Amino acid sequence: MNIVGSYTAIVTPFKKNLEIDYDGLRENIIFQIENRVDGVVPCGTTGEAATLSVEEHEKVIDTVVDEANGKIKVIAGTGSNNTAEAIELTKHAKDAGADACLLITPYYNKPTQEGIYQHYKKISETIDIPLIPYNIKSRTGINIDADTTIRLSRTKGIIGVKEASGDLDQISGIINKLKSGNDKNFTLLSGDDILTLPIIALGGKGVISVVSNIVPKEVKTLTDCCLSGNFECAREIHYILLNLTKAMFIETNPAPVKYAMNVLKKSGKSGMNAGNLRLPLVEVSDASKGKIKDVLKETGL
């Protein structure tokens, strides 16, 4: 499977009573399809997967796969710090018809690099579906080292990595080793919106994006320009979206993007169903609300 382009890390919309708004979720997927993203990623960090029950997690994936209906790819978030649970979630995603699965590095347990490798290897040996490890030390407390990523690239079923380490030196090293080895089909995706352009310039193949919840067309165009080598176009869009992208991380994701979506929905924008957050996440502060509103206006939204 070839994972290239722009993939939206889709929010999970909640009603006022904090039940999942499945109709709103479907509308969000339709909006993404209409704006021609390459795919969506439900039940990731932005989808507040940590607050979903297993039943909810599985129903969200079912809903997204059903609404996508093969028009765009679905990379289902199925990670856990419990390998057995990750296997069960991944099995369900495969049975539901997901195209691939994104699995966060095991958090809290603090495994060694060997433990990280064995975690992903066990899942790949158990479930026959393309897998993408997700490296984000700021969330998990542990980095997938470059050597471990290269080792994973040689493991059957593991087709890429979502890199949100923010370490361009590490990312450059990974891509360089992939180019010089037999792992050219292994894909490195940006996990940081702010680094989409530089990561693709280094040899990455796309992004799993938060900001594309609200500007999917622009993120898709940015990614396409990068991949085609038109960096003049890419830079222009990068700077247009720069302040918006920064604002989406002014507080813990997905609180800012959910607030932005709620503001845009009130103004009549479609595909902006976000609703509330589940504890322990809370709504952004009044100061952040003002900054987000200002940058939405500045961006012309």
N, C-alpha and C positions, 0 to 999 in steps of 0.2 A: 504494500500500500504506500502511495506517495502522499505525504503530508506537506503541502506547500501552500503558502498564502496567508490569508487573514481569518482567524477563528475567534469568535466572540465568547469570552468567559461570561456566560449568561447569568443574570441575577435570578434568584428565586423570589417571585413576588408573594408577599404575604398580605392577607386581609387585616382589618383592624383587630379581629380576634386572634390573629397570628396563625390562622389556618392558611395553607397554601392556596393561592389564587391560580388554579389550573387553567381557567379560561384566559386570564391575563397572561399566563405563561405562553399559551398558544398564540396569542396576539403578538407577543414579543418575537416569537420564532417566525411568524409570517412577515413581520417588519424586517427581520434580518434577511430572510429569503429575498424579499423585494429589493433589498439593497445589495444583493449579490455577493454576500460574504461567502467564503469557501466552506465555512462550517461553524458550528457552535459547540461550546463545552459546558454542559450542565453539571451541577453538583461538584463544582470546584470551590476554591476559596471565595470567589465572588458570589457563588451560589449558596453561601452559608452552609455548606455540606455538614460542617461539624455540629450544626443544630438540628439536623434532620434525623428523624427516626429511620431505621432500615426500611420500613414500609414506605415512608415518604420518599426516601432516596430512590427507591426502585420505581415508584409511581412517577416521579419527576422524569426519570430517564425514559420510561415508557411513553410519557406524554410528548416529550421532545422528539423521540424517534418517530412517533406516529405523525406528528405535525410536519416534521422535516420531510418525511415520505420520500427519501432518496434524492430530494432536490438539492440538499447540501449535506455535507458530512456531519456526523455526530460523534464527537470524542467524549465519551462519558467519564466523568470523574468517579473513580472507584477505589481511591486510596484509603489506607488505614494504617495505624501503627500496630495493628494486629494482622499478621499475614493471612491467617485463616479467614478473617472477616473480609479482607481485600479480595481474596479468592472468591468468596461467595458473591460479593458485589460485582466483581468482574464477570463471573459466570452469568449473573442475571442480565448484565448489560449485553453480553453476547447473545443470549437467548432473545432479548428484546429487539435486537437488530442494530445495535450501535456499530459504527465502523471501526472504532478503536477505543482504547481506554487510557486515561491520564491518571497516574498514581503518584501521589505526593510521597516524598521521602518519609519513612517512619519517624514520627515526632515523639518527644518525651522519653521513649525508651533509650535514646542515644546509642544506636548500634554503631559498631565499628564499620569501617569500609567493607570488610568481609561480610558483615551482617547485612549491610545495605545490598551488596551484590547477591547474596543468597536469598534475600527477600524477593527481589525482582525475578531472579532465576526460578524460584519455586512457583511463582505466579505464572511465568511464561511456560513452564513445563506442564502446568495443570490446565490452563485455559488457552485454547487456540484462537487468539484474537490479537491484533497488533497492539503493543503496549508502548506508552511513553512515560518514562519516569519524569518527575517534576522536582527540580532542585530549587529550593527557596529557603536558605538558611535563616533568614529573618523571621520566618514562621516556625520552622522546625527545630532550630538550634543546632543543626548539623549540615555540613556541606557534602555534596557528592563530589569527591575529588575528581580531577580530570582523568587520572589513570583508571578510576572506577567507571567513569562514563565510557571510556574507550573499551574497557572490558565488557561493559553491558552492550556496547554496539556490536560485539561479536557473539551475542547471545540470541539464539533463534527466537523470533517473535517480538523482540524489542527493536522498534523502528526509528526511535528518535528520543530527544530529551527536550523538555521545556526548561530553559535556563533563566532563572530569576535570581541568580547569585549577585548580579550587578558587577561582576568581576570580568572586565573585558580582557584582561590578561589570561585568565583561565579559559574564557570562551575562545580566544584566539588560539590557545594551545590545543584545545579540543579539535577545533576545525582543521588546524594544520596537521594534526596526527591522523584525522579521518581522511584528509586528502592524500596523505602519503601511504595509507594502508589500503586494506580491502573493504573499507566500510563506507564507500561513497554513497550508498543508498540510505545511510543513517542520517536523519534530519535533525538539525538543531534549530529550535524555535525560540524566539525571544519571549520571555515572560515578563518583560518590563516595557510598557508602552513608550517610555522616554528613550529606550535604547533600540527600538525597532530598526531605525535607519542604520546606525553604526553596526549592529549585529548582522544585518543582511549584507552590508558592505564588506564585512569580514568573511562572509560565506554562509551565514544563516539562511534559512529558507522561508521565514515567515514569523508570525506573532500570534500568541494567544492573548487577546486584548480585553482590557476592562473598558477603556474609553469608547470602544466600538458598540457598546450598549446604546450610546446616544448618537454617535457619528459613524455608523458602519460603512457608509459609502466612502467617506474620506479616508478611513483607515485602510479600506480595500484598495483605494487608488494609491495611497502612499506605498503600500506593500507591493502592488503591481509595478509601480514606477521603479522601486528599488530592484525588484527581481529582473526587470528588463534592462537595468543599467542606466536608467534615466534619473540620475541623482540630482539634476537641477530641479526637475519636477518634484522629486521626493523631498528635497530640502525645503522647497516652498511650502509644501503641505505640513512638513514637520514643524516649521516655525508658526504656521497658522494655528496648529493644534497644541503648541508647546504649553501655553499658560493653562489651557483647558486640561491637558494631561496632568500637569502639576497639581491642579485643583482637585483632581479626582483621587489624589493621595494625600490631601491636606490633613485628613484623619484616617483612621483605620478603614481600609477597603472591606466591604462595599458601602459603608455609610455615605461617603460623598457622592458616589455615582447614583445611589438610590435617591438621595435628596435631589440631585440634578434631574433625574428622571421624573420625580414627582412634580418638580417645578415645570418641566416641559409638558407634562401631561395636562396640567392646569391651563396651559396656553393652547392646548388643542393638538399637541403632537401625538401621533399614533405610535404604538409599539413601545410605550414608556410606562408599562405597568411595573411598579416596584413595591409600593406600599411600605410597610414597616420593617423593622429589624427585630430579630429575636435576641434576647439577652444571651450572653453578656454584652453584645453590641448595642449601642444606643445611637440616637440621632446626633448628627453633627451639631456643634455649638452654634450659638447665634452669630458669633464672629465669623465662623467658617461659612455659615449660610450666606452672609453678605458677600464674602469673597467669591463663592460659587456663583451666585446670581450675577455678580459683576462680570465674571469671566464668560458666562453663558451669553450675556449681552454683547460683550467684546467679540465673541466668536461668531455672532450673528444668529444665535439659536433662540 
